[in-house]
Amino acid sequence: MVAVRAFIAVELPDSLQQQLAEVQRRLRQELRDLPIRWVRPESIHLTLKFLGMVPAPQIDEIIAALRGLTLERGPFMFIVEGLGCFPDPRHPRVIWVGVSDPTRALAGFQRLVEASMQKLGYPPEDRPYQPHLTLARVSRDATPVHHRQIAEVIARTPVGQLGEVRVEEITLMRSDLHPEGAIYTPLIRLPLRGKGNPD
């Protein structure tokens, strides 16, 4: 193993994944035959930091850095609600369910992860962090007509609050790309054992 494609994530409870699968089912009914790749419900997660290709010898360094964070920080909550797309309704590429962060604890923790990984040579994202749960990706073959259809369906599909997620651990995840979609394998799960919450 020379390098692995990896990211840092929050895994979701089964009950929430089932609710997200139901949202996907509703959307699929209206968007069938469009060039869209749907994420398997069991693979839906909240990404904290995408690392890309990680040299195998550096995995232990990443784990050590993350362990340092998780020993200082305690569990926190976020809310799952709403439906939208990136980058905008005229050019939908990613269809997502939204994540609300009323206490800003998620944003604070993500900044700590970002800073920790930057010290190891993984640059921060150019765009501000926008937490979301990816349901589907729209093919680059999609036409403006397809884009309009997708935007209209998203606009008329209400997704209320699906629940609160209590984050008690984070996962360093390996991602292997296959024609049928990415396969995710946890490399390590690290419980949040600290008392403090990020500002």
Backbone bond lengths (Angstrom), bond angles and torsions (degrees), N, CA, C in turn:
res aa  C-N    CA-C-N  psi(-1)  N-CA   C-N-CA  omega(-1)  CA-C   N-CA-C  phi
1 M - - - 1.463 - - 1.528 109.00 -
2 V 1.316 117.20 106.76 1.458 121.99 -178.60 1.525 110.60 -85.01
3 A 1.334 117.01 -43.69 1.463 122.10 -179.69 1.519 109.08 -154.54
4 V 1.321 115.41 154.95 1.462 120.12 176.68 1.527 108.67 -129.12
5 R 1.314 115.37 148.27 1.465 121.65 172.96 1.526 106.27 -83.40
6 A 1.322 116.94 124.19 1.466 118.53 -170.21 1.521 111.82 -142.21
7 F 1.325 114.48 159.97 1.460 121.52 174.87 1.525 108.77 -153.68
8 I 1.327 115.33 164.47 1.466 122.33 179.33 1.519 107.29 -108.44
9 A 1.331 116.71 131.03 1.460 119.55 -169.89 1.518 112.24 -143.72
10 V 1.329 113.93 165.93 1.459 122.95 165.81 1.524 106.60 -108.08
11 E 1.320 116.81 120.86 1.458 120.30 175.36 1.529 109.23 -79.02
12 L 1.325 116.12 153.69 1.463 121.67 -174.07 1.521 111.15 -106.19
13 P 1.335 117.44 150.46 1.467 119.33 176.49 1.525 111.56 -66.64
14 D 1.328 115.91 151.97 1.468 120.98 -178.89 1.519 111.90 -55.75
15 S 1.332 116.75 -40.04 1.469 119.98 -176.98 1.524 111.24 -61.59
16 L 1.326 117.25 -37.93 1.460 120.69 178.06 1.522 110.46 -71.65
17 Q 1.320 117.71 -40.77 1.466 120.04 177.64 1.526 110.76 -59.38
18 Q 1.329 117.36 -35.94 1.463 120.38 177.36 1.528 111.04 -66.25
19 Q 1.326 116.88 -39.30 1.467 119.77 177.02 1.532 110.94 -66.23
20 L 1.317 116.70 -39.10 1.464 120.06 177.52 1.522 110.71 -65.70
21 A 1.335 117.18 -35.85 1.467 121.04 176.27 1.522 110.42 -62.31
22 E 1.326 117.12 -36.45 1.465 120.75 177.90 1.528 110.92 -67.60
23 V 1.330 117.34 -39.46 1.468 120.33 174.95 1.527 109.60 -61.78
24 Q 1.325 117.13 -44.05 1.466 120.47 176.83 1.523 111.23 -58.35
25 R 1.331 116.64 -42.63 1.468 120.58 -178.66 1.526 110.45 -60.83
26 R 1.335 116.97 -43.64 1.465 120.83 178.69 1.528 110.95 -61.72
27 L 1.321 116.26 -42.49 1.461 119.95 -179.59 1.526 111.62 -69.04
28 R 1.325 116.60 -41.69 1.473 120.93 -179.43 1.522 111.50 -57.46
29 Q 1.334 116.05 -38.36 1.463 119.62 -178.39 1.521 111.34 -59.28
30 E 1.337 115.70 -36.13 1.463 119.59 -177.41 1.524 112.82 -93.50
31 L 1.316 116.79 -16.83 1.466 120.06 -175.70 1.523 112.35 -114.34
32 R 1.328 116.76 17.46 1.465 118.59 -178.91 1.531 109.40 -63.67
33 D 1.314 114.37 150.72 1.468 123.60 -179.53 1.528 113.03 73.68
34 L 1.323 117.89 2.97 1.457 119.41 174.51 1.533 109.56 -92.68
35 P 1.339 117.13 154.04 1.477 119.97 -177.12 1.530 111.57 -76.49
36 I 1.338 115.00 79.35 1.459 122.28 -177.12 1.523 108.70 -129.60
37 R 1.331 117.33 136.04 1.470 122.56 174.35 1.522 108.45 -106.04
38 W 1.316 115.82 119.84 1.458 121.35 -176.60 1.526 110.31 -91.54
39 V 1.322 115.34 137.21 1.466 121.00 177.44 1.526 108.69 -76.73
40 R 1.326 116.74 135.77 1.468 119.28 175.25 1.529 108.99 -60.74
41 P 1.334 117.82 133.32 1.474 119.50 -176.74 1.523 113.28 -53.47
42 E 1.335 116.97 -37.87 1.467 119.33 -178.33 1.531 112.19 -70.87
43 S 1.329 116.98 -11.17 1.468 120.64 179.22 1.528 112.96 -98.12
44 I 1.334 117.32 -7.61 1.466 119.68 -178.27 1.532 109.42 -68.91
45 H 1.322 115.89 133.89 1.466 121.73 -175.67 1.524 108.52 -151.98
46 L 1.315 116.42 171.48 1.462 121.93 173.13 1.523 108.27 -104.25
47 T 1.318 116.56 116.80 1.465 120.75 179.01 1.530 110.00 -81.38
48 L 1.321 115.87 130.03 1.462 121.64 172.93 1.524 111.08 -94.90
49 K 1.343 116.24 -37.71 1.462 120.63 -179.21 1.520 109.38 -160.54
50 F 1.340 116.38 122.39 1.462 120.69 173.02 1.524 108.07 -88.42
51 L 1.320 116.48 125.70 1.466 121.41 -176.01 1.521 112.76 -96.39
52 G 1.333 117.46 -28.61 1.455 120.10 -173.57 1.519 110.46 81.63
53 M 1.326 116.47 -148.82 1.461 120.51 -178.27 1.535 110.11 -77.61
54 V 1.319 115.03 122.03 1.465 122.01 -177.60 1.527 108.78 -111.65
55 P 1.336 118.88 122.40 1.467 119.84 175.18 1.529 109.93 -59.39
56 A 1.313 115.84 135.78 1.469 120.27 -176.01 1.531 113.13 -51.74
57 P 1.351 119.35 -41.37 1.469 118.25 -179.15 1.531 113.66 -63.98
58 Q 1.339 117.53 -19.61 1.468 119.32 -176.38 1.531 112.45 -88.01
59 I 1.312 117.76 -9.19 1.465 119.88 -178.21 1.523 110.96 -58.82
60 D 1.326 117.06 -41.77 1.467 119.85 179.56 1.530 111.64 -63.50
61 E 1.334 117.22 -35.54 1.469 120.45 177.25 1.522 110.60 -64.43
62 I 1.326 115.89 -42.57 1.465 120.41 179.63 1.522 110.29 -63.70
63 I 1.320 116.12 -44.24 1.468 119.96 179.07 1.527 110.53 -61.06
64 A 1.324 116.88 -42.98 1.469 120.23 -179.91 1.528 111.04 -62.57
65 A 1.332 116.80 -41.79 1.468 120.23 179.48 1.528 110.89 -64.82
66 L 1.330 116.35 -43.19 1.464 120.04 179.41 1.525 111.19 -67.02
67 R 1.325 115.96 -38.03 1.468 118.87 179.01 1.536 110.19 -61.75
68 G 1.319 116.39 -38.03 1.462 119.54 176.89 1.524 111.99 -59.60
69 L 1.346 116.66 -40.96 1.468 120.24 178.17 1.518 111.28 -66.41
70 T 1.324 116.10 -44.45 1.463 119.38 -173.73 1.526 112.29 -72.07
71 L 1.324 117.41 -20.56 1.466 119.76 175.51 1.528 111.59 -77.01
72 E 1.344 116.28 -20.96 1.465 120.95 -178.89 1.523 112.58 -94.81
73 R 1.325 117.66 -28.41 1.462 121.61 -170.28 1.514 111.81 -109.64
74 G 1.334 114.31 142.15 1.455 120.19 -179.92 1.518 112.40 -97.79
75 P 1.337 117.35 176.17 1.464 121.70 179.20 1.534 111.82 -60.74
76 F 1.331 114.85 155.30 1.467 121.04 176.89 1.527 108.51 -148.19
77 M 1.334 115.95 174.77 1.463 121.12 -174.43 1.527 110.66 -120.65
78 F 1.329 115.28 155.04 1.463 120.75 162.61 1.527 108.60 -142.67
79 I 1.319 116.16 164.31 1.465 122.97 -176.36 1.524 108.93 -112.52
80 V 1.324 116.20 139.74 1.464 122.02 179.50 1.528 108.05 -107.11
81 E 1.331 116.58 119.39 1.468 120.61 -177.82 1.525 110.01 -166.67
82 G 1.332 115.55 152.33 1.451 121.61 173.32 1.519 113.05 87.56
83 L 1.324 115.04 162.25 1.466 122.58 -178.43 1.516 108.12 -136.17
84 G 1.328 116.70 139.77 1.453 119.50 179.76 1.512 111.38 -163.28
85 C 1.334 115.45 -167.18 1.468 120.03 -179.30 1.519 109.77 -150.60
86 F 1.310 114.93 157.72 1.464 123.41 173.32 1.525 108.23 -115.19
87 P 1.329 120.32 150.75 1.466 125.18 -5.82 1.533 113.28 -80.16
88 D 1.358 116.92 -25.20 1.462 120.50 176.97 1.530 107.60 -162.39
89 P 1.347 117.78 165.65 1.472 119.95 -175.36 1.527 114.47 -61.46
90 R 1.314 118.34 -24.09 1.470 119.63 179.16 1.526 112.09 -75.16
91 H 1.328 115.97 -24.97 1.466 120.42 -177.37 1.527 110.00 -135.45
92 P 1.326 118.19 61.98 1.474 119.10 -176.59 1.527 111.66 -66.80
93 R 1.315 115.68 127.30 1.467 121.69 175.84 1.526 111.00 -116.82
94 V 1.326 115.76 -33.65 1.466 121.91 -179.45 1.526 108.17 -128.60
95 I 1.327 116.55 128.87 1.465 122.04 175.13 1.527 107.29 -101.99
96 W 1.337 116.46 129.69 1.460 118.63 -172.77 1.520 112.37 -139.53
97 V 1.331 114.65 159.52 1.461 122.94 164.50 1.522 106.70 -100.50
98 G 1.331 115.42 139.36 1.451 120.24 -171.17 1.520 114.69 -82.63
99 V 1.316 114.57 162.45 1.466 123.35 177.53 1.525 107.64 -125.73
100 S 1.343 116.69 122.66 1.463 122.08 175.51 1.526 108.94 -100.22
101 D 1.311 114.15 144.11 1.472 120.97 -173.31 1.529 108.68 -129.93
102 P 1.350 117.69 67.92 1.468 119.72 -170.73 1.520 114.33 -61.01
103 T 1.313 118.49 -30.73 1.469 120.53 -178.90 1.528 112.50 -91.20
104 R 1.330 116.81 -6.93 1.467 123.60 -176.63 1.520 112.66 65.51
105 A 1.329 117.10 12.13 1.470 120.01 179.31 1.526 111.20 -67.82
106 L 1.334 116.78 -38.31 1.468 120.13 178.08 1.522 110.22 -62.89
107 A 1.331 116.72 -47.89 1.469 120.22 -179.88 1.525 110.75 -60.02
108 G 1.330 116.04 -41.34 1.462 119.36 179.44 1.511 112.34 -64.66
109 F 1.331 116.21 -42.29 1.463 119.28 -179.88 1.526 110.50 -67.41
110 Q 1.334 116.79 -40.07 1.466 119.55 179.51 1.524 111.36 -62.42
111 R 1.334 116.56 -37.36 1.472 119.51 177.24 1.522 110.93 -62.90
112 L 1.335 116.56 -38.82 1.464 120.01 177.55 1.528 111.00 -63.83
113 V 1.329 116.31 -42.57 1.471 120.45 177.63 1.523 109.73 -61.52
114 E 1.341 116.00 -45.94 1.466 121.16 -179.40 1.528 110.57 -58.54
115 A 1.330 116.52 -47.50 1.469 120.44 -178.73 1.524 111.26 -65.13
116 S 1.321 116.22 -39.22 1.464 120.78 -179.93 1.526 111.04 -63.96
117 M 1.335 116.22 -41.05 1.464 119.93 -179.24 1.529 111.66 -75.32
118 Q 1.329 116.45 -29.39 1.466 119.20 177.72 1.526 110.36 -62.73
119 K 1.323 116.81 -36.07 1.469 120.48 178.19 1.525 111.88 -63.68
120 L 1.329 116.39 -23.09 1.467 120.58 179.22 1.528 112.22 -95.82
121 G 1.336 116.18 6.07 1.460 119.20 174.98 1.511 115.42 99.92
122 Y 1.338 117.66 12.33 1.468 120.80 179.01 1.524 108.35 -104.50
123 P 1.333 117.77 105.30 1.467 120.53 -172.19 1.526 112.01 -65.36
124 P 1.332 116.49 152.19 1.468 119.45 177.50 1.521 110.97 -68.74
125 E 1.315 115.38 159.51 1.462 120.57 177.18 1.529 109.63 -65.83
126 D 1.335 115.24 150.72 1.465 119.79 176.38 1.527 111.00 -69.84
127 R 1.347 115.99 -34.59 1.461 120.87 -176.10 1.529 110.26 -94.65
128 P 1.341 116.74 152.73 1.472 119.24 173.84 1.529 110.43 -59.99
129 Y 1.312 116.50 149.58 1.461 121.95 179.57 1.524 110.00 -66.67
130 Q 1.328 116.54 126.27 1.463 122.67 176.76 1.528 108.00 -124.92
131 P 1.328 117.40 95.02 1.466 119.13 -176.45 1.524 111.55 -64.26
132 H 1.327 116.10 137.57 1.461 121.65 -178.54 1.518 108.68 -162.51
133 L 1.325 115.52 164.88 1.462 122.69 177.01 1.523 107.38 -117.84
134 T 1.327 116.99 111.44 1.463 121.35 -174.64 1.526 110.85 -73.80
135 L 1.350 115.18 123.58 1.464 121.59 175.83 1.519 111.87 -94.47
136 A 1.337 116.60 -34.36 1.467 119.86 -173.59 1.521 109.86 -162.17
137 R 1.330 114.66 159.45 1.460 121.63 174.69 1.522 108.73 -123.57
138 V 1.316 115.40 135.53 1.462 121.71 -177.98 1.524 108.42 -89.77
139 S 1.326 116.24 132.45 1.459 121.39 -178.61 1.523 111.23 -63.98
140 R 1.313 115.27 150.36 1.464 120.20 175.12 1.526 111.22 -68.28
141 D 1.327 116.79 -13.71 1.463 120.48 176.77 1.523 112.28 -78.98
142 A 1.322 117.85 -7.81 1.463 120.63 -178.02 1.530 110.41 -62.68
143 T 1.320 115.36 140.84 1.466 122.04 -178.85 1.531 110.19 -94.73
144 P 1.339 117.49 168.38 1.471 119.40 174.25 1.527 113.14 -56.16
145 V 1.324 117.03 -32.79 1.473 119.89 176.75 1.530 109.82 -64.92
146 H 1.326 116.61 -44.28 1.471 120.34 176.25 1.531 110.73 -59.03
147 H 1.330 115.73 -45.33 1.466 119.87 -179.40 1.521 110.98 -58.35
148 R 1.324 115.84 -41.96 1.465 119.68 -179.27 1.526 110.80 -65.43
149 Q 1.333 116.43 -41.94 1.465 120.33 177.81 1.528 110.97 -60.23
150 I 1.320 115.82 -45.85 1.469 120.48 -178.60 1.526 110.37 -61.83
151 A 1.340 116.54 -46.26 1.465 120.50 -178.95 1.524 111.26 -61.86
152 E 1.338 116.63 -39.52 1.470 120.10 -179.74 1.522 111.01 -65.74
153 V 1.330 116.65 -41.84 1.469 120.00 -179.85 1.530 110.30 -65.95
154 I 1.325 117.27 -43.49 1.467 120.20 178.44 1.528 110.36 -59.69
155 A 1.341 116.41 -43.22 1.464 120.65 -176.79 1.526 112.25 -63.81
156 R 1.331 116.87 -31.19 1.473 118.55 -176.45 1.536 113.00 -103.12
157 T 1.323 116.99 12.14 1.469 120.90 178.53 1.526 109.23 -112.02
158 P 1.327 117.20 94.78 1.462 118.42 -179.74 1.527 111.53 -72.18
159 V 1.298 115.58 136.46 1.466 121.14 173.64 1.527 106.50 -126.83
160 G 1.316 115.85 104.08 1.460 120.54 179.53 1.513 111.07 -76.63
161 Q 1.309 115.62 -165.87 1.465 119.99 -178.94 1.522 109.64 -68.98
162 L 1.322 115.92 119.73 1.466 121.47 179.83 1.523 111.70 -88.80
163 G 1.318 116.53 -13.85 1.459 118.92 178.15 1.508 112.61 144.64
164 E 1.320 114.43 173.91 1.458 122.36 174.54 1.527 108.70 -104.49
165 V 1.308 115.50 141.14 1.469 120.96 176.74 1.526 108.21 -110.69
166 R 1.304 116.00 125.56 1.469 120.75 173.72 1.527 107.42 -94.28
167 V 1.306 115.96 115.10 1.464 121.72 -178.31 1.522 108.25 -85.36
168 E 1.319 116.06 111.92 1.463 121.21 -179.64 1.523 112.26 -113.35
169 E 1.336 116.97 -8.95 1.464 120.65 178.38 1.517 108.92 -158.48
170 I 1.312 115.83 160.01 1.461 121.59 172.47 1.524 108.10 -121.28
171 T 1.329 115.20 160.06 1.463 121.02 -174.68 1.521 110.50 -127.24
172 L 1.322 116.49 131.82 1.464 121.11 166.55 1.516 105.79 -88.40
173 M 1.324 115.66 117.30 1.457 121.63 -170.00 1.530 111.18 -113.55
174 R 1.316 114.73 138.21 1.465 121.16 172.00 1.523 108.42 -93.64
175 S 1.326 116.95 140.85 1.461 122.39 179.85 1.521 109.36 -123.35
176 D 1.323 116.22 119.17 1.466 121.74 176.70 1.523 108.59 -111.29
177 L 1.325 116.01 122.65 1.460 120.66 -176.46 1.522 110.67 -83.59
178 H 1.336 115.41 131.63 1.458 123.22 177.46 1.523 108.39 -133.78
179 P 1.336 117.54 158.32 1.471 119.58 179.72 1.525 113.11 -55.35
180 E 1.337 117.01 -33.52 1.469 120.08 -178.41 1.527 112.20 -85.26
181 G 1.312 117.77 0.74 1.461 121.34 179.29 1.514 111.37 127.25
182 A 1.315 116.11 167.11 1.467 120.99 -178.46 1.525 110.83 -71.60
183 I 1.330 115.50 142.71 1.464 122.52 173.95 1.526 107.30 -108.20
184 Y 1.330 116.68 124.75 1.462 121.48 -177.60 1.525 110.50 -104.12
185 T 1.323 115.37 133.37 1.465 121.64 179.32 1.525 109.12 -129.35
186 P 1.333 118.55 120.05 1.467 119.54 177.54 1.533 110.80 -63.53
187 L 1.327 116.45 129.64 1.463 121.38 173.33 1.525 110.29 -88.33
188 I 1.326 116.16 -38.48 1.469 121.02 175.59 1.523 108.90 -162.49
189 R 1.333 115.34 145.08 1.467 121.50 172.85 1.525 107.69 -111.53
190 L 1.331 115.79 131.81 1.462 121.18 -175.32 1.526 109.57 -120.35
191 P 1.334 118.41 112.81 1.468 120.98 179.59 1.528 111.57 -68.32
192 L 1.330 115.67 146.34 1.461 121.55 174.02 1.527 107.71 -82.78
193 R 1.317 116.29 105.51 1.470 121.13 -171.21 1.526 113.72 -105.39
194 G 1.331 117.11 -6.38 1.459 119.19 -175.05 1.514 113.39 -79.82
195 K 1.330 115.11 178.77 1.465 121.71 179.21 1.522 111.67 -100.50
196 G 1.335 116.35 -26.49 1.461 119.35 -173.17 1.511 112.72 -85.76
197 N 1.344 114.81 158.60 1.452 121.55 172.04 1.515 108.48 -119.99
198 P 1.340 117.05 142.25 1.460 119.66 -178.99 1.517 111.42 -67.17
199 D 1.325 116.03 146.47 1.465 120.67 179.41 1.515 109.76 -82.33
